[in-house]
């Protein structure tokens, strides 16, 4: 029997699978590198094309009414006035109201699933949350129209329950799946040694969760909040159904209002000329507002993480 003692005699068996050769590795790496680069370029170009198209279509409105006339104007009366300040206020109030309602519930639910609930119960709640994320927005709107709107009308004794408060409640429910899923994943990603060390030092379970695990997962939780804000700002159908769509400056959360997205969806089907351009300008305002808000939240999140 002949025993191979030379490394060169062993190389054919190693190279035979075609995975160890430098040529094979380079070929596959180049393919995946090109695939990843192409995907990144497509995503970036998509954003650039969308932004460019909206901006180009909005130029006639900005030229006719002026940037201040659109952004700071309080009257939306096509074809004469195109002020969207009232809609900016409605969008901001409804979004931050939804954050106040949805984020605490979402984070506490994520903590319960990740750290407190028995495995069997967590396995039931988690799919339910995922199912909540798959419900179409029109169903949320129908639920708000049938249940929440009449409830607000009866409880607060207002002429109509189609108010900002109804929009806040519906949006608060709609952002729950995003906040819960991302927050739970972030909490589970915290190293187990953190929790074990805290408990070993005599800290209680609740103290460990809120003073150690949640701060350690803060970056991920903030990401969930940012995604939830994006969902709330971009929601259209449910808001159209429950907020009354009045293009007037709201004086409180029990007034009807119209958001930026609702304004575009309601009037785009019959708008033309400067009116249509003004709706594109509304989209530009919404895009800039979302970008500035996300940038500010990401900056604050990074500063706190330092």
Number of C-alpha atoms within 10 A of each C-alpha: 3 4 6 9 8 8 8 9 11 11 11 10 9 12 13 10 9 11 12 12 12 10 11 12 12 10 11 12 12 11 11 11 12 12 12 12 12 12 12 12 11 12 11 11 12 12 11 11 11 10 15 13 13 18 18 13 18 22 17 19 23 21 10 16 18 16 16 11 18 23 20 15 17 19 19 18 11 13 13 12 17 27 25 29 24 24 29 23 17 27 26 18 20 29 26 17 20 26 26 14 19 25 25 14 17 27 23 14 24 29 21 15 23 19 18 15 15 11 12 8 11 17 12 11 17 19 11 13 16 14 11 17 17 10 11 12 18 15 12 21 24 16 16 25 22 12 12 21 22 16 15 19 17 13 9 11 10 14 11 17 26 28 27 29 24 31 34 26 20 27 31 25 21 24 26 27 24 23 29 29 21 21 30 25 16 23 24 16 13 16 11 10 9 14 16 12 12 18 14 10 8 9 15 11 14 12 12 18 19 12 13 15 24 19 16 19 19 17 18 21 27 21 20 27 25 21 17 27 26 17 16 27 23 19 20 21 19 23 33 22 21 29 32 19 21 17 22 18 19 19 9 13 18 20 22 25 30 27 31 26 22 23 21 19 13 15 13 16 9 8 16 13 10 22 22 22 23 30 26 24 27 26 20 20 20 20 16 13 15 17 13 12 15 17 13 12 16 16 12 12 17 12 9 11 12 5
